[in-house]
Amino acid sequence: MVRTVMTFNLRVDVASDGPNAWPHRARAAAQAVLASGADIVCTQEGTLSMLRELEAELPAFRRVGDGRLGGQEGEYTAIFYRSDVWTLLDSGNFGLSEFPEKPGFLSWDTSYPRMCTWLTATDDRGRRLTVFNTHLDHISEEARRCGMALIVERMEARRAQSGGPIVLGGDFNCGPDREAHPPLRRAGYASVYDGWGAEHSVGATFHNFQGGVEGEPIDYLYASPDVRIRSARIDRDRYDGRYPSDHYPVIAEIEY
């Protein structure tokens, strides 16, 4: 079975972004989601009002996830899924800290509370998939390393409990050779960029509304060993004449 998944940092709504502030980009962000053909979308930095605007533009999708401060407060790592393709079985959140069940708790020199949202669903053929989505700290290497170790621990526990393949999406806030990746590699997870090769440089996924490709990716999709990554791409297009975010969406076709 082939499905399309996407990770997309929406860029939180900041008035100082001026013409790039969220009210000017909401429709463009929805168009990017629809153009991807994805039926599961991992988002980062959305607030409740932003996510509600996106939902209004994406009626075929439902979402799961809470704010990082608990309930509806703070930024979300919400996951959107197409309800005509997926039947939700279970979902949840946990904080990336020494007390994962306490929203908003700070650990490991993190600059902001960080979290992970997950869901388990079956597709229209009854096949199960679990998706995790996160946004790692942008300053603390320790927070990125320890946060990812916790995510891998939870993903492996989920695999042991319910079986089935797993996909992880997120903004890792670091390059492909940095501290967030070794826990995933040791557990056998593969990045969507693994097959690109030197002749097809990945390039940047964060562009600060400037466009361009120079640099390294910080946005990733990873898959467990029982998932085949058929193809991947970075969407560097404009929609409604503008970039939908300061990050490019990353999209992959997976087979499981």
ChimeraX attribute file (.defattr): number of C-alpha atoms within 10 A of each C-alpha:
attribute: neighborCount
match mode: 1-to-1
recipient: residues
	/A:1	8
	/A:2	12
	/A:3	17
	/A:4	19
	/A:5	24
	/A:6	27
	/A:7	29
	/A:8	30
	/A:9	25
	/A:10	24
	/A:11	22
	/A:12	18
	/A:13	19
	/A:14	11
	/A:15	11
	/A:16	8
	/A:17	12
	/A:18	10
	/A:19	11
	/A:20	20
	/A:21	17
	/A:22	23
	/A:23	15
	/A:24	15
	/A:25	22
	/A:26	20
	/A:27	19
	/A:28	22
	/A:29	25
	/A:30	18
	/A:31	18
	/A:32	23
	/A:33	23
	/A:34	13
	/A:35	11
	/A:36	19
	/A:37	16
	/A:38	20
	/A:39	20
	/A:40	24
	/A:41	27
	/A:42	29
	/A:43	26
	/A:44	25
	/A:45	23
	/A:46	23
	/A:47	22
	/A:48	17
	/A:49	11
	/A:50	19
	/A:51	20
	/A:52	13
	/A:53	15
	/A:54	21
	/A:55	16
	/A:56	13
	/A:57	18
	/A:58	17
	/A:59	10
	/A:60	14
	/A:61	20
	/A:62	16
	/A:63	19
	/A:64	18
	/A:65	22
	/A:66	24
	/A:67	23
	/A:68	28
	/A:69	19
	/A:70	18
	/A:71	11
	/A:72	14
	/A:73	14
	/A:74	16
	/A:75	23
	/A:76	32
	/A:77	31
	/A:78	28
	/A:79	26
	/A:80	24
	/A:81	23
	/A:82	19
	/A:83	17
	/A:84	12
	/A:85	17
	/A:86	22
	/A:87	16
	/A:88	19
	/A:89	12
	/A:90	11
	/A:91	16
	/A:92	13
	/A:93	25
	/A:94	24
	/A:95	26
	/A:96	33
	/A:97	23
	/A:98	14
	/A:99	13
	/A:100	19
	/A:101	13
	/A:102	15
	/A:103	22
	/A:104	22
	/A:105	19
	/A:106	19
	/A:107	20
	/A:108	17
	/A:109	14
	/A:110	21
	/A:111	13
	/A:112	17
	/A:113	20
	/A:114	29
	/A:115	28
	/A:116	29
	/A:117	27
	/A:118	24
	/A:119	23
	/A:120	21
	/A:121	19
	/A:122	16
	/A:123	17
	/A:124	12
	/A:125	9
	/A:126	10
	/A:127	13
	/A:128	20
	/A:129	22
	/A:130	22
	/A:131	23
	/A:132	27
	/A:133	28
	/A:134	31
	/A:135	27
	/A:136	27
	/A:137	25
	/A:138	15
	/A:139	14
	/A:140	15
	/A:141	19
	/A:142	16
	/A:143	24
	/A:144	27
	/A:145	19
	/A:146	20
	/A:147	29
	/A:148	24
	/A:149	18
	/A:150	20
	/A:151	23
	/A:152	20
	/A:153	14
	/A:154	15
	/A:155	22
	/A:156	15
	/A:157	12
	/A:158	16
	/A:159	15
	/A:160	10
	/A:161	9
	/A:162	12
	/A:163	13
	/A:164	18
	/A:165	22
	/A:166	24
	/A:167	22
	/A:168	27
	/A:169	29
	/A:170	25
	/A:171	27
	/A:172	22
	/A:173	21
	/A:174	21
	/A:175	16
	/A:176	18
	/A:177	9
	/A:178	13
	/A:179	17
	/A:180	23
	/A:181	21
	/A:182	16
	/A:183	19
	/A:184	20
	/A:185	14
	/A:186	9
	/A:187	14
	/A:188	14
	/A:189	22
	/A:190	21
	/A:191	21
	/A:192	22
	/A:193	20
	/A:194	12
	/A:195	13
	/A:196	13
	/A:197	9
	/A:198	7
	/A:199	6
	/A:200	9
	/A:201	13
	/A:202	18
	/A:203	14
	/A:204	19
	/A:205	27
	/A:206	24
	/A:207	18
	/A:208	14
	/A:209	15
	/A:210	10
	/A:211	17
	/A:212	13
	/A:213	17
	/A:214	13
	/A:215	14
	/A:216	16
	/A:217	24
	/A:218	18
	/A:219	25
	/A:220	25
	/A:221	25
	/A:222	25
	/A:223	22
	/A:224	23
	/A:225	15
	/A:226	13
	/A:227	19
	/A:228	16
	/A:229	25
	/A:230	14
	/A:231	15
	/A:232	21
	/A:233	16
	/A:234	21
	/A:235	16
	/A:236	18
	/A:237	13
	/A:238	16
	/A:239	16
	/A:240	13
	/A:241	9
	/A:242	15
	/A:243	22
	/A:244	31
	/A:245	25
	/A:246	19
	/A:247	27
	/A:248	29
	/A:249	28
	/A:250	26
	/A:251	26
	/A:252	23
	/A:253	18
	/A:254	19
	/A:255	15
	/A:256	18
